[in-house]
């Protein structure tokens, strides 16, 4: 009986958090940012990862509350620890935003969260990792190309351009100028200026 009561309490707790988060989303859409923030915060404080992510967004963009990147990172971290892919990406970005790219190796937690987000299909994380592995102190070109290709297949024109560079220069793959041209053309068609310049060259 005690176990059943405990389970009911857990379900009730989760249901309230879900309802508060939905109310927050609807309030945000209606432009009632302060109400949205309050709803998200109540659900986040109950441990609901989607609401924790939304509170992080509120702090990052100053919606319904003051802009505070440290608090944003705090809430992103809690959501990321519950396997929320977008929170994993945003928390990693918070860790890395004040770190030069060539020192990212000092933040293994950030890279781990980026990898998890990338494998969950977050295009921005894939693109970020692709560049990281290509430009690190000890470049891992094949690994970088893998993530750039994933991001390019998701429609990221900048990653498509970088894939072209890999084929042009033979980074992580055998040099193939025809394949480089194909990727540059696709990136240029998607609006990437660098790809257009490489095609002219």
C-alpha angles and dihedrals in degrees: 000000000000090000091051091049090050091050091050090051090051093050091047091049092051093045091054090049092050091048092048091049092050090048088051092052092049091047090050091052090051091052095250094132099166092053090046092052092049092051093046091048093051091051093042092053087056089059099257106153097206090055091045088056090049092050087052090054090049091053094042094052100028095242113158091346140042117292108259120163094189091057090044089055090048093056094040089053093054092048091044090052087058090055098258101160099207090047089051089055095045094046090050089049090052090054093047102038093089095038124088112243092244090060098050089106086076090068106061090161090059092049091048091053090046090053092050092049092046092052089049088059102259102154095202091055091049092051092046092050092046091057092042094055092045095050104034125121087261103029117217097200099177091050091046092050090051091058094041090054091050091052092044091053088053089058102264105150095194091055090047088055091050090051087055090053090051091054093043094051100030096245111164090341138055111279111263118168094188090055090045090054091050092053092044090051092051092047092047091049088054090054103265108149096195090059090052090053092049090052091053090050 
